[in-house]
Amino acid sequence: MPRYRLTVEYDGGPYQGWQRQANGPSVQQAIEEAIFKFSQESPSLGVAGRTDSGVHATGQVAHADLDRDWEPNRFKEAVNFHLKPQPVVLLDVSYAPEGFDARFSAKGRHYRYRIINRRPPLAIDAGRAWHVKHPLDAEAMHEAAQLLLGTHDFTTFRHARCQAKSPVKTMDRLDVERHGDEVLIYASSRSFLHNQVRSLAGSLVLVGDGRWSAVDLKDALDAKDRTRCGPVAPADGLTLYKVDY
């Protein structure tokens, strides 16, 4: 039984997240149904990151086990054909190495959060970024973010229904950059808590608009109290863009 590694790109807007849901369509369901249409097999996909409703991906990684051995490029083309017109595509399909698991073999996950910082509303970027009208100091956001690097208890920035066994995570990267009207937040870690990146993004915006200082952000972290978190940033600004193995 061959195992395939899939690199997936998708617009999360129409879906209830990656994982199959009883209350609406999911990315996992879309791909599994497309696989069945060409192979008559019903594999259950493993995945590197179970993204939430509205969250996008340009480098999601999944794996699928099939009974029949399909040439990887044929697999990719057939699934992409049956996915149309949904905003989901397989960018790459290859045979997975021995012992590969999309979730448990991952060594790092990389997210990007996009903010469009301007007064006029969004046209092209609607559904792809958080529109913040008031000016943001991206340098102050970046400086504050560096206080969160390393290993910490991130309870403050954890969704109340997070199923992770421990709130302790190691933040390897948390950078904030401005490019014109666009403010980008880059977050990297081996793994993240539920809503962690969006919670961090919302709190960093409080620093950027002057309502919080860097000390306030660090105090919120140290409080280990969900009520001390800033507003959770909207899902449509978040993209999983890379997974390391």
N, C-alpha and C positions, 0 to 999 in steps of 0.2 A: 504494500500500500504506500504509494508515494505521498510525501508531504510537500506542499507548495508554499513558498513565501510570496505574499502579495504586497505590493506597495500601492497605496490607495489615495486618491484625491477626491474630495467631495465638498460640496456646499451644504453645510449643516442646516440651513434655513428651513427646508421642507420636512425635516425629520425630528423625531423625538429622541435623538441622540444615536450613538452607535448601536447600542444593545437593543435586541428585540423587545418590544413593548406591547402590552395589550391595548393601549389607548391611542395607537397611531403608528405610522410607518417608521422604520429605522433603517440605517445604512446597512447593518448586518443583514436584515431581511431582504433588502434590495439585491445584495450580492449573492446571498444564498439562493434566492429564487432564480437569478440569472444563471448561476452554476447548474441548477437543476434543469433549466430549459435546454441546455446544450448537452448535458452529461447524463441526465436522469438519475443523478445522485444527490443526496441531501446532507452535505457535510455541515457540521456546526463550526463556525469560524472562531479561532482564537484571535486575540487582538492585543496590540501593545498598550493602547489607551482607550478606555471606554468613554469617549467624549460625550458631553451633555447635549441636550437639545439646543440647536442653533450654533454649536461650535463647529468650525470648519477644520479641514485637514488638507495638507499638500504632501505629507510624507507619513501618513498612517501606515502601520505594518500589521498584517494579519497572516494567519496560516490556515490551510485547508488540507484535509486528508481525503483522497479519493481512491476508490478501488482500482480504477483503470488508470493506466499511465498515459497522460496526454502530453504532447510536446508543449513546453511552457508558452511559446509565442502563440500557438494555436489556442491554448487555454485563455490567454489574455484577450485575443481578438474575439473569440466567441463570447466571452462574458461581457466585454464592452459592447458588442452588438446587441445583446439582450438587455443591457442596462439602459439603452436609449429609450426615451429622451430624459431619463433622470440625471441629475447633476452629480453623478458618481462615475468614476473611471478608474480602471486598473492601469497604473503607470508602468508597472513591471511585474512579471511573474517569473520565478525561477524555482528550481528544485531546492528545498531547504536542506541544510547540512544535518547530519546525524544529531539527534537530540535537540534540534531547534524548537523553541516555543516562543511565539511572538511576544507574549507577556513576560514570561519568567527568564528568558534569555536576554532581555533588554538591559543595557548598561547605563542608558541615559535617555531622557526625553526632553525635547526642546519645544517650547511654546513661544509664540509671538502675539502680543496684544497691540492692536492698532487703535489709535485715537486720532480723529481729525479735529484739530483745534482751530476753529474759525467761527465767525458769526453766521455766514450763509449756511443754509441746510445742505444736506448731502443729496447728490443726484446719483452719480456713478457708484459711489462708495456706500450707498444705503444698503444696510444688511451685511456690510463687510467691515464696519468700524463703529466705534462709539463716537458720537458727535458731542464734543464738549465746546460750548460757546465761549466761556470766559477764559482769559489768557492763562496758560500754564507755564511755570518755570521748570523746564525739563532738567536743567542742571541741578536744581534743588531736589527734584525727584530722584535723580540718579545718586546724588550724594547720600540721601536718606536710605535709598535701597541697599547701599553697601553695608549698612548696619545689620541687614538680615541675612547676609551671606554666612555660610557655615551651618553647623548642626544646631537646631533649636527645636523647642516644643512650639509647634505652629497652631495650637488649639484656637487662638484668636482668629486665625484665617482658615478655619476648617468648617465645612458645612455641618450643621447639627446632626444630619443623618449619614455622615461619612462612616463607611464600614471598615476603614483601615484599623489595624490592631493597635497602632501607636500613632500619636500626633507628632512624633519626633521625625523630622526630615532634614536632609542636608541640601541646602541651596548652593549650587555650584556657580550659578550666574544669575544676576538680577540687574540688568542694565537698562537705562532709559536714554533714548536718543531722539533728537529732533531733526527732521528733514522737512524744511518749509513748514507747512501747516500740519504735517504728520508727526505725531509723537509715538514712538515705538517702545514697547517694553519687552525685553527678552528674558525669559526665565528658563533655567536648565537645572535638572535634578535627576537622580536615578528614578525617583518616583514622586508623585504629588498626592496630596490629600484632595478630597472632593471639594471643588470650588476654590482651591488654594490660589491659583493664579488670578482668577477674577476678583477674589477678595483682596489680594495684594494690589492689583491694579486700581481698584476703587479707593483704597487707602492712600496710595501714592498720589492720586489726583487731589486728595485733600492737602497733601504737602505742596503740590504744584500750584494750587490756587491760594495758598497762604493760610488756610484754615488750620493746618497742622504744621508743626516743625518736625525736624528729624528726630528730636527727642520724644515728641508725641508718638511717632511711629514706633520707636523702640519701646516706649512704655506700653503701648498696646500689645506688642509681641510678648513682653515680659509678664503682662497681666494674665496670659493664658485664659482669656475670657472672651467668648464669642461676641458678647455685647459691646466689646471695645473695638470691634472691627468697623472700618468705614463702610460705605455702601458697596455692595457687590456689583462689579462692572457688568454690563450687558454681555450676553453670550456671543453676539455676532461679531465682536471685535477680536475673538480668540481663535487662533489657528495652531494646530499641532503640525509643525513643519519638518521635524526630523526625529528619528529614533536611532540610537546607537546600539550596536551589537558587538 
